[in-house]
Amino acid sequence: MAAGVWICAAGTLAWLLVAGDLNAAIRAAPWLVLLSWFVYASQWRPCLRIDGSGFEVINGLRDHQIPFGAVKDIEVRFTTAIWAADKKYVSRASWPVGCSWPAIRVS
């Protein structure tokens, strides 16, 4: 879905420029960029990375580094919740039920 929104935003901007309506393109560009950024932050960026030092929970606007030693509990359902240092870190990277493509990257 994210790539589709980006293609539509770029296509709209290109269509306005090719049509010669520069003022409309200038007025639409900030909204198209804002929409593209929102889609990036909410759908493309979130992931859960696991490496030798621990977990890296990457959500839309925040990143969390959680060492393995600090982890008290992990719950995996439709999202992954990690309890560490009396806080709950929830990975917003998830996939629909029945989908075989996970949004978890192991490095």
N, C-alpha and C positions, 0 to 999 in steps of 0.2 A: 504494500500500500504506500509506503514512504516513497519509493521510486516513482510510482504513478503520480503522486502529488508533485514531486519535483519536475517530472516531465511536463505535466499540465501547467505548472507555474512558468517554466521556461518557454513552453509553447505559446502561452498567452502573451508573455512579454515580447517574444519574437513576432507574433502575429500583429501586435499593436505597432511595433517598429516598422515592419514591412508595409503595413497599411498606411504609414506616414503620419500616424497620430502620436506625435512625440509628447504632447502634453498629457494624454491619457496614459502613455507608458511611464512617464515620470510620476504621475499620481498613483499608478498601480504598483510600481516597483517596490516601495517600502512594505506594502501589505503582502506582496508575494514573497518577499524575503522573510518577513515575520512568520508567515505560514510555513515556509520551508524550514526555518529554524525550529519552530514548535514541533513539526513532524520529526525532525532529526532528534531533538531532545527527548521526545516522548516515545518514539518507536524504533529509532535506529541505534542510538547510543547505549541504552541500558544493556548490561551484560554482567555475568559473574565469571571472573577469571580465577583460576586456581594455579598457583605455582609452588615452588619449593618452600617459600616463606609463609604462605598463608592464602587467605582469600582477598580478592579485590572486588568489592561490590560497586559497580558503576551504574548510577541511576541518572535521571535527566540532568540535574544540576549539581549533584554531590557525588563524590567518590569516597569510599571508605576502605582502608587497609586494615585487615584483621589477621593478626598472626595466629598460627595454629594453637599456640599455648594459651591464648586468651579465650578460645572457643569453649563454651560450656555445653551448648546443645545446638543441633541443626535439625530443622524441620523442612522436609521437601514435600510439597503438594503441588499446587498450580504455580506457586512461587516458592522461592527458597528463603527461609528465615534463619538467621544465625544469631544466637544469643551469646554475647561476649561483654564482659565488664559491666554487667547489669543493664545492658542496652540490647534492644532487638534491632537488627539490621535486616531489612527485607530487600531482596533483589527484585527489581521491577521487570527483569528479563524473564519472560515466561512464554509458553506456547500453548495453543489451544488443545483441548482434549482430543486425542486421536491423531495428532500431528506428530510425525516422527523426527522433525527437525528441531533440535534443541537450540536455545540461545545461550548455551554455556560454552565458554572457550577455555580449554585446558592448555596451558603452556608449560 
